[in-house]
């Protein structure tokens, strides 16, 4: 079993930055492709970014390109999402997920992931 725990969410003003972390335990972290998703109340979970098992490649949703950066540290069993230039529309719950070691561009669907964290709330005030 794999456990994922997100942290780093909170309240920030528009234009500000936050860094989310996803700590993984239970299995070998480097066996998994990893992703970040987000979900607003009443809406489907939306892909944000994904990263290969070895950090060799990344893939971003259009809404994240140029503002968000996904990274991972396999030695620390942790994945990150650096979010800059935040907008009020980024106000949602963010989830991390662990899936197969595929190319990130193949990990854009939530159904591709087997393990999920509990989510962390990000609120961006205008």
Buried (B, 14 or more C-beta within 10 A) or exposed (E): EBEBBBBBBEEBEBEEEBBBBBBBEEBEBBEBBBBBBBBEEEEEBBBBBBBBBEBEEBBBBEBBEEBBBBBBEBEEBBBBBBBEEBEEEBBBBBBBBBBEEBEBEEBBEBEBBEBBBEBBEBBBEE
